Amino acid sequence: MLIGKSVTFKEEYKVDNLQNRPFGVLRFNGQNVAELLVSQGLAKVRGRNSEQEAHLTELQATAKAKGSGQWATDEPPSHHVRFSLSWEPADEEELEPLSKNLQGQIVPGIVEGVLNAAVLRVSLLPSYQYVVVALTGIQPPHLTKNATKEQQVAANEAKFFTEVGLLNKEVHILFEGNTRSQLLGSVVKGAKCFQEDLVERGLVKCGTSGSLSRTQFGAQLQEMETKAKEKKCGVWKNYQPPKNSPQSSAPTKPQPGNSLAGNSSWGQKSAAPTRNLPTTTSIPQFDATVLQVVSGDTLLVEKEATKDAPAQQMKISLSNTRAYRPENAPKVIRYTNFGWDAREFLRTKLIGKTVTVKPDFTRPLVSSKAPDSPSQSTEEERLCACVFYSEEEGNGKNEHNINERLMAQGFAQVFNPQVKSAYFSDLKTAEEEAKKAGRGLWAKDTRPGTRSFDDYYKAPEQAIRGVMHSLTSSENTRRKCIIEQPLSTSCFLISIPANRCMVAFTLNGIQTPSHCDPTTKEADPFGEKALQYCKHHFWQRDAEVEVEGIDAHGRIKGTLYTGGEKDGPPVNIACELLWEGLGWVTDYRTKCSLHQRAAQNSAIKGPRAIWSLAESERPHLMRSRQIHPPKKEKELNVTKVTSGDIPCLVTEVVDSTRMWIQPQSDETKKTLNDVNTLLKGLNLTAAQKQGIKTKDIVVAQFSADKELYRARVTHVDEKEGRYSVHYIDYGNSEIVPRSAIWKVQAVEEFTQAHAGLAMLINLAFMGHLAIDTSIGLDAAFAVRTFCDDNSSSTQYRPMYKDANDGQRVFALLHNGNSMEPIQTQLLAEGMGHLHHDFQPTGKYGKKEFGDLLANLQGEQDTAKSTGTKLWLWGDPYENNE
């Protein structure tokens, strides 16, 4: 109500012990502010003898009668406490994650205090979180012990200007990073920032080049400082320009992407040497494949091979087009002014596609080394061209100029050198349309987009573990990412936009030939081919990452998938390399080990790439490292069982081939009723809790429903007071605390006469799939779904016992209505395989099990031939080397 408004104040008295502070009547628009507060129940009467005390007391009595504000009786006063404000600034550990969450966001807040012209105390809205924010890109005059009177005046003036402009006002802050003790940001309003007003009036100076590089407003601040120097105002009143500095040249705002923003003489014009002028070229148009989008206006392409010349890779710049480029600071990669949007627009439109390059001119590129350095400057000519690509639209394929499309989106500006493209007028028209529509860089109501990525490429392992935790902390185990570049043939630099980070990522479970062997300094056989394959098929592709751990080099490892949606199902990159013969499996325990084995077997069968070489010619890592093959399935010693179908209740699914069941019969029901009656009548207060050991029969309280059940102890942790138990009537297991377990003699005696009702069975004919593999997990879920959907009609039919496995029962599991066993579904959907003894070449066949086994073999053959699920990359169980 009052901030920034004119008020009148009439003094009534002063208080000596409060530094002679005056107290009196404050009026706004003729109204007594104290009376307004008291009448709303927002303040109490002090009780001092003053001219207005009687009237204030009456107003307070009225507010009490109405129950206004703090006098409300229908709810406790605590309901009106909106926040608990901590005035302790965040420490370094708290500041880092806070800065990461706020980076690039515009957040409203109230300026609670001004420490100096460039440091604010702010309460962020709506959380009222207290932070200290330093305004980015400026250096205010500081008060020190030895400051002169002139310096003190300058510091006070700058602070006063900030107080008048911001104190107790609601502002919008664009967060741009942090130091050890405070956040960095800009107070923004429309297209301007508050720092510009300070610099323009000469109240503060621009900060260092590093400080200016952190903010989007660096160029504007330098322009304002140049104006302040020219006017000799504020701290620049005694400023004298350098003798060799031209006085007449007006400052020119740097164009996006140029290198002058951090240079103190950026406003000075100088003629470029003639040798650096672009020159027209007679190179004819050619077709090329886009390998990489280097920045929002530069591409790396590969010119197609011809009869006369091999394939050639080159960088090209988009003619007359300038987009903002990323800034590489320590531990962070930062895109400003829609630089990220420009890059992504080009990447999604062009990466991996064949385009037509229409050259316009070439321009020399000079390295950044100083001319007098030991290694002299070298020049490289950069081809500038318009790039045309085809895109499927409603009326068929249409060809577009990507330079023009980039302008139309407002992600780039027309760059006007001495030589113009043949399509220059089209580019200008597109830019004018973007300006008129307020797109991208020309938007009037928003600041240019900023995107920053924390760079963990060479970060310490502790930091990498923090990233891994953030990537695995949600239920969704896969995260969308972009493969920025192949660091080697099995390690990639990936960016994860949702987490705003870049990390080195290793493919788990495989090794690939090196393109530069660290011991011999030479490429392994097929090492260069593997690297080129990665560049052509994975570089800057959209992907999904699934994190599984950290490798020996401190890099995150796991699985990468490319493609998906329009391109079909996602493709496992490790499997694709193995299928091409450009790698080999090193770990048969990973989540995707079955698919990796299948892909490798297909390459061996070819043979392709490294598998076509003699063993002595293969990569030395492949020959020197001992790789243990996967465990073979156990041999069976089958004894047939003749039995009918038995109703059952599946109580626990262990994995895709094993489960606990409870046979449903009158005897079972009677025993279960007797158990429940016994447990309900127990007096557990006198039950034994000490001396419980492994294999004891106990009473345990199940954590899910808090009911009591019979259980057998499988493990004891005396130190922690915890027990692993197996519920013998249902088959499931869990760990219970000492407070939820009792040893009761009556239950032990009952169990000697009535064994547990749960029985472990295996699915007949099926080979084992580990549940920690992706296929095994899917198969176990399919079995669980089948059992839940048919809980009232599930039956099992014992088929045989295995003498090598303690006479465990192997059975068919089916729905009593359809009689089709779950084995048929699993094999048909590629979520299971037959045990090798039941394969067509196995020990047991039609002679022992008739058409039933033949039908199951037919379902498996169909799934194999169509490459369904387990068989996607081939047969993981083929007996190759």
Rosetta blueprint (number, residue, H / E / L):
1 M L
2 L L
3 I L
4 G L
5 K L
6 S L
7 V L
8 T E
9 F E
10 K E
11 E E
12 E E
13 Y E
14 K E
15 V E
16 D H
17 N H
18 L H
19 Q L
20 N L
21 R E
22 P E
23 F E
24 G E
25 V E
26 L E
27 R E
28 F E
29 N L
30 G L
31 Q E
32 N E
33 V H
34 A H
35 E H
36 L H
37 L H
38 V H
39 S H
40 Q L
41 G L
42 L L
43 A L
44 K L
45 V L
46 R L
47 G L
48 R L
49 N L
50 S L
51 E L
52 Q L
53 E H
54 A H
55 H H
56 L H
57 T H
58 E H
59 L H
60 Q H
61 A H
62 T H
63 A H
64 K H
65 A H
66 K H
67 G L
68 S L
69 G H
70 Q H
71 W H
72 A L
73 T L
74 D L
75 E L
76 P L
77 P H
78 S H
79 H H
80 H H
81 V L
82 R L
83 F L
84 S L
85 L L
86 S L
87 W L
88 E L
89 P L
90 A L
91 D L
92 E H
93 E H
94 E H
95 L H
96 E H
97 P H
98 L H
99 S H
100 K H
101 N H
102 L H
103 Q L
104 G L
105 Q L
106 I E
107 V E
108 P E
109 G E
110 I E
111 V E
112 E E
113 G E
114 V E
115 L E
116 N E
117 A L
118 A L
119 V E
120 L E
121 R E
122 V E
123 S E
124 L E
125 L L
126 P L
127 S L
128 Y L
129 Q E
130 Y E
131 V E
132 V E
133 V E
134 A E
135 L E
136 T L
137 G L
138 I E
139 Q E
140 P L
141 P L
142 H L
143 L L
144 T L
145 K L
146 N L
147 A L
148 T L
149 K H
150 E H
151 Q H
152 Q H
153 V H
154 A H
155 A H
156 N H
157 E H
158 A H
159 K H
160 F H
161 F H
162 T H
163 E H
164 V H
165 G H
166 L H
167 L L
168 N L
169 K L
170 E E
171 V E
172 H E
173 I E
174 L E
175 F E
176 E E
177 G E
178 N E
179 T L
180 R L
181 S L
182 Q L
183 L E
184 L E
185 G E
186 S E
187 V E
188 V E
189 K E
190 G L
191 A L
192 K E
193 C E
194 F H
195 Q H
196 E H
197 D H
198 L H
199 V H
200 E H
201 R L
202 G L
203 L L
204 V L
205 K E
206 C E
207 G L
208 T L
209 S H
210 G H
211 S H
212 L H
213 S H
214 R L
215 T L
216 Q L
217 F L
218 G H
219 A H
220 Q H
221 L H
222 Q H
223 E H
224 M H
225 E H
226 T H
227 K H
228 A H
229 K H
230 E H
231 K H
232 K L
233 C L
234 G H
235 V H
236 W H
237 K L
238 N L
239 Y L
240 Q L
241 P L
242 P L
243 K L
244 N L
245 S L
246 P L
247 Q L
248 S L
249 S L
250 A L
251 P L
252 T L
253 K L
254 P L
255 Q L
256 P L
257 G L
258 N L
259 S L
260 L L
261 A L
262 G L
263 N L
264 S L
265 S L
266 W L
267 G L
268 Q L
269 K L
270 S L
271 A L
272 A L
273 P L
274 T H
275 R H
276 N H
277 L L
278 P L
279 T E
280 T E
281 T L
282 S L
283 I L
284 P L
285 Q L
286 F E
287 D E
288 A E
289 T E
290 V E
291 L E
292 Q E
293 V E
294 V E
295 S E
296 G L
297 D L
298 T E
299 L E
300 L E
301 V E
302 E E
303 K E
304 E L
305 A L
306 T L
307 K L
308 D L
309 A L
310 P L
311 A L
312 Q E
313 Q E
314 M E
315 K E
316 I E
317 S E
318 L E
319 S L
320 N L
321 T E
322 R E
323 A L
324 Y L
325 R L
326 P L
327 E E
328 N E
329 A E
330 P L
331 K L
332 V E
333 I E
334 R E
335 Y E
336 T L
337 N L
338 F L
339 G H
340 W H
341 D H
342 A H
343 R H
344 E H
345 F H
346 L H
347 R H
348 T H
349 K H
350 L H
351 I L
352 G L
353 K L
354 T E
355 V E
356 T E
357 V E
358 K E
359 P E
360 D E
361 F E
362 T E
363 R E
364 P E
365 L E
366 V E
367 S L
368 S L
369 K L
370 A L
371 P L
372 D L
373 S L
374 P L
375 S L
376 Q L
377 S L
378 T L
379 E E
380 E E
381 E E
382 R E
383 L E
384 C E
385 A E
386 C E
387 V E
388 F E
389 Y E
390 S E
391 E E
392 E E
393 E E
394 G L
395 N L
396 G E
397 K E
398 N E
399 E E
400 H E
401 N E
402 I H
403 N H
404 E H
405 R H
406 L H
407 M H
408 A H
409 Q L
410 G L
411 F L
412 A L
413 Q E
414 V E
415 F L
416 N L
417 P L
418 Q L
419 V L
420 K L
421 S L
422 A L
423 Y L
424 F H
425 S H
426 D H
427 L H
428 K H
429 T H
430 A H
431 E H
432 E H
433 E H
434 A H
435 K H
436 K H
437 A H
438 G L
439 R L
440 G H
441 L H
442 W H
443 A L
444 K L
445 D L
446 T L
447 R L
448 P L
449 G L
450 T L
451 R E
452 S E
453 F E
454 D E
455 D E
456 Y L
457 Y L
458 K L
459 A L
460 P L
461 E H
462 Q H
463 A H
464 I H
465 R H
466 G H
467 V H
468 M H
469 H H
470 S H
471 L H
472 T H
473 S L
474 S L
475 E L
476 N L
477 T L
478 R E
479 R E
480 K E
481 C E
482 I E
483 I E
484 E E
485 Q E
486 P E
487 L L
488 S L
489 T L
490 S L
491 C E
492 F E
493 L E
494 I E
495 S E
496 I E
497 P H
498 A H
499 N H
500 R L
501 C E
502 M E
503 V E
504 A E
505 F E
506 T E
507 L E
508 N L
509 G L
510 I E
511 Q E
512 T L
513 P L
514 S L
515 H L
516 C L
517 D L
518 P L
519 T L
520 T L
521 K L
522 E L
523 A L
524 D L
525 P L
526 F L
527 G H
528 E H
529 K H
530 A H
531 L H
532 Q H
533 Y H
534 C H
535 K H
536 H H
537 H H
538 F L
539 W L
540 Q L
541 R L
542 D E
543 A E
544 E E
545 V E
546 E E
547 V E
548 E E
549 G E
550 I E
551 D L
552 A L
553 H L
554 G L
555 R L
556 I E
557 K E
558 G E
559 T E
560 L E
561 Y E
562 T E
563 G L
564 G L
565 E H
566 K H
567 D H
568 G L
569 P L
570 P L
571 V E
572 N E
573 I H
574 A H
575 C H
576 E H
577 L H
578 L H
579 W H
580 E L
581 G L
582 L L
583 G L
584 W E
585 V E
586 T L
587 D L
588 Y L
589 R L
590 T L
591 K L
592 C L
593 S H
594 L H
595 H H
596 Q H
597 R H
598 A H
599 A H
600 Q H
601 N H
602 S H
603 A H
604 I H
605 K H
606 G L
607 P L
608 R L
609 A H
610 I H
611 W H
612 S H
613 L L
614 A L
615 E H
616 S H
617 E H
618 R L
619 P L
620 H H
621 L H
622 M H
623 R H
624 S H
625 R L
626 Q L
627 I L
628 H L
629 P L
630 P L
631 K L
632 K L
633 E L
634 K L
635 E L
636 L L
637 N L
638 V E
639 T E
640 K E
641 V L
642 T L
643 S L
644 G L
645 D L
646 I E
647 P E
648 C E
649 L E
650 V E
651 T E
652 E E
653 V E
654 V L
655 D L
656 S L
657 T L
658 R E
659 M E
660 W E
661 I E
662 Q E
663 P E
664 Q L
665 S L
666 D H
667 E H
668 T H
669 K H
670 K H
671 T H
672 L H
673 N H
674 D H
675 V H
676 N H
677 T H
678 L H
679 L H
680 K H
681 G L
682 L L
683 N L
684 L H
685 T H
686 A H
687 A L
688 Q E
689 K L
690 Q L
691 G L
692 I L
693 K L
694 T L
695 K L
696 D L
697 I E
698 V E
699 V E
700 A E
701 Q E
702 F L
703 S L
704 A L
705 D L
706 K L
707 E L
708 L E
709 Y E
710 R E
711 A E
712 R E
713 V E
714 T E
715 H E
716 V E
717 D E
718 E L
719 K L
720 E L
721 G L
722 R E
723 Y E
724 S E
725 V E
726 H E
727 Y E
728 I L
729 D L
730 Y L
731 G L
732 N L
733 S E
734 E E
735 I E
736 V E
737 P E
738 R H
739 S H
740 A H
741 I E
742 W E
743 K E
744 V L
745 Q H
746 A H
747 V H
748 E H
749 E H
750 F H
751 T H
752 Q H
753 A H
754 H L
755 A L
756 G L
757 L L
758 A L
759 M E
760 L E
761 I E
762 N E
763 L E
764 A L
765 F L
766 M E
767 G L
768 H L
769 L L
770 A L
771 I L
772 D L
773 T L
774 S H
775 I H
776 G H
777 L H
778 D H
779 A H
780 A H
781 F H
782 A H
783 V H
784 R H
785 T H
786 F H
787 C H
788 D H
789 D H
790 N L
791 S L
792 S L
793 S L
794 T E
795 Q E
796 Y E
797 R E
798 P E
799 M E
800 Y E
801 K E
802 D E
803 A H
804 N H
805 D H
806 G L
807 Q L
808 R E
809 V E
810 F E
811 A E
812 L E
813 L E
814 H E
815 N E
816 G L
817 N L
818 S L
819 M L
820 E L
821 P E
822 I H
823 Q H
824 T H
825 Q H
826 L H
827 L H
828 A H
829 E L
830 G L
831 M L
832 G L
833 H L
834 L E
835 H L
836 H H
837 D H
838 F H
839 Q L
840 P L
841 T L
842 G L
843 K L
844 Y L
845 G L
846 K H
847 K H
848 E H
849 F H
850 G H
851 D H
852 L H
853 L H
854 A H
855 N H
856 L H
857 Q H
858 G H
859 E H
860 Q H
861 D H
862 T H
863 A H
864 K H
865 S H
866 T L
867 G L
868 T L
869 K H
870 L H
871 W H
872 L L
873 W L
874 G L
875 D L
876 P L
877 Y L
878 E L
879 N L
880 N L
881 E L
